[in-house]
């Protein structure tokens, strides 16, 4: 979603046109604007509800630090393979998180 420079409500803007057919878009605010391109390209719009999770993170920290819990990781790819990461996500692999490694430098 694109923020309007005049600070008007968030607009979908060019996001549907830039996405691939059958693609997915996510937003954290209620979308405004023309949603018809979502239908034309068979795209899905997901609303993401963000909450403060400080208490939950504090509870999980000791488990993570002691190695008693860990997120499932499906793979680590270099940033240059971001297209491959998107291909895997679009395939619905669902077997863990994909990590993009950014070279230090």
N, C-alpha and C positions, 0 to 999 in steps of 0.2 A: 504494500500500500504506500502511497505517496502522500507526504504532508504538504498541504497547500501553503505556499509562502505567505499568504495573507492570514494564516492561522485559522482558516475555516475548518470545518469537520473533515476528518480523514476521508479520502476518496480512493476508490479502487484504481483510478487512473488507468495506466497502460498495462497493469499487471496481467489481466486475462489475455490480452493480445500478445504479450511476451511469452506466456506459458505455452507448453506443448499440448496438443490434443490429448484429452484424458488426464491432464495434469492436476496437481493439487495446489491450492493456495491456502495460506493461513493468515489470520489476522487476530489481533488482540483487542480491537475495538469494533463496535458495530459498523459494518460496511455501509457506505453511502455511495450513491452514483448508479450508473447503468450496469446492471448485473447480467444483461442479455448475452454478452459474449461468453459467459460461463456455459450457457446452454449450447451455443453454437459450437464450442470446442469441447463439449462434454467434460468440463472441468468441475472439480469439487472444491467448495470453499469451506474451510474448517474454522470454527471459532475457538480460540484458545483462551481459557480462563486462567489468569495468573493470580496466585495467592502468595502471601508471605508464609514461608515454610521454615522459619528459624527454629522453632521448637522441634520439628521433625528432624531437621538436619543435626541439631545438637544431640538428639537421641541416637542417630545413626553413626555419628562420628566415631565413638569408641569401637563399634562393630567393624567399621571400615579400617580403622587404624590397626586393630588386632587381626585383620584378615578373615574375620568371621562372616563378612558379607562383601560382595563385590558385584558391580554391574556386569551383565553378560556382554562380552565384546565379540562381535562377529568378524572384525578385521580392522587393520590399520593400513591406511593408504596415504602416500605422499600427496600434498596439496595439488600437485600437478595432475593427479588422477581424479580430480573432483567430478569429472564427467562419468567415470566408472562408478563412483560412489552414488551419484544420482541414478544411474542405471540400476544398481542393486536396490536402492530404496524404492524406485518405481516398480521393480519386479515383485515387491511385497515380501522380500526375503524373511523378515520378521524373526530372525534368529539372534538378535542382539544389536548392540550399538556399533555403528561404523565411526571410526575416528580418523580425522584428517590430520596428518602430522605436518607441522609447519617447521621448516628448517630454520635453525638459529643462524643468525648471521649478520 
